[in-house]
Amino acid sequence: MTIDISSMSRKELIKLRSDVDKAIATVAARERRAALEAVERAAAEHGFSLSELTGAVAAKAARGGKPKTPAKYRNPANGDETWSGRGRKPRWILEVEAAGRQLSDFAI
């Protein structure tokens, strides 16, 4: 298959580039799937799953999606209770505010 690109119009060249990009993406996806299947078979031959060997599941669990927002307020009665200042106010904040204390009193 020979293509004489020097005789093609700009519109034809843009279309050709688009077609080539799509073909490259399709081939890359097919090769990636084949490589992944081969690696999974090799891991299974040794009695492991791919996620066990790569730690992919553990890494996702450790990340937990979004990073945790640091605490801005701490309960002086129980140091384990903190609040980042986002979302609903925890019960201990509501109770101390009802008692007339300021939120700034509990800033970390």
C-alpha positions in Angstrom: 0.0 0.0 0.0 1.6 3.2 -1.2 0.2 6.6 -0.5 1.5 9.6 -2.4 1.0 12.3 0.3 2.6 15.0 -1.8 -0.4 15.0 -4.2 -3.0 15.0 -1.4 -5.0 18.1 -0.4 -4.8 19.5 3.1 -8.3 18.2 3.8 -7.2 14.7 2.7 -4.1 14.9 4.8 -6.0 15.8 7.9 -8.4 13.0 7.3 -5.5 10.6 6.8 -3.9 11.8 10.0 -7.1 11.3 11.9 -7.5 7.7 10.5 -3.9 6.9 11.4 -4.3 8.2 15.0 -7.4 6.0 15.4 -5.6 3.0 14.0 -2.7 3.5 16.3 -5.0 3.8 19.3 -6.8 0.6 18.3 -3.6 -1.3 17.8 -2.2 0.0 21.1 -5.3 -1.1 23.0 -5.2 -4.5 21.4 -1.5 -5.0 22.3 -2.1 -3.8 25.9 -4.9 -6.3 26.3 -2.8 -9.1 24.9 0.1 -8.2 27.2 -2.2 -8.0 30.3 -3.6 -11.4 29.5 -0.2 -12.9 29.1 1.0 -11.4 32.4 -2.2 -12.7 34.2 -1.6 -16.2 32.7 2.0 -16.2 33.9 0.9 -15.1 37.4 -1.8 -17.8 37.5 0.8 -20.4 36.6 2.6 -19.6 39.8 -0.6 -19.5 41.9 -1.0 -15.7 42.2 -3.3 -13.1 40.8 -1.9 -10.1 39.1 -3.3 -7.7 41.8 -1.5 -9.8 44.5 1.8 -9.4 42.8 1.5 -5.7 41.9 -0.2 -4.6 45.2 -2.8 -2.7 43.1 -5.6 -3.5 45.4 -3.6 -2.6 48.5 -2.5 0.7 46.9 -6.0 1.7 46.0 -7.2 0.8 49.5 -4.4 2.8 51.1 -5.2 5.8 49.0 -8.9 5.5 49.6 -9.8 7.8 46.7 -9.4 11.4 47.8 -6.7 12.6 50.2 -8.0 13.2 53.8 -8.5 16.8 54.8 -6.4 17.7 57.8 -8.2 18.4 61.1 -8.7 22.0 62.1 -10.5 21.5 65.4 -10.0 19.1 68.3 -12.3 18.1 71.2 -10.5 18.9 74.4 -12.5 16.3 76.3 -11.6 13.6 73.8 -8.5 14.2 71.7 -9.5 11.5 69.3 -12.4 13.6 68.1 -11.4 16.0 65.4 -13.2 18.0 62.7 -11.8 19.4 59.4 -14.3 22.2 59.3 -16.0 20.7 56.3 -19.4 19.0 56.1 -21.8 18.7 59.0 -20.6 19.8 62.4 -20.0 16.9 64.7 -22.2 16.6 67.8 -19.4 17.7 70.2 -19.0 21.0 68.3 -22.8 21.6 68.4 -22.8 20.9 72.1 -20.0 23.3 72.9 -21.5 26.0 70.7 -24.8 25.6 72.5 -23.0 26.1 75.8 -21.8 29.5 74.5 -18.2 28.6 73.5 -16.6 29.8 70.3 -15.4 27.4 67.5 -12.1 29.2 67.5 -11.5 27.9 71.1 -11.0 24.4 69.6 -8.7 25.3 66.7 -5.6 23.1 66.4 
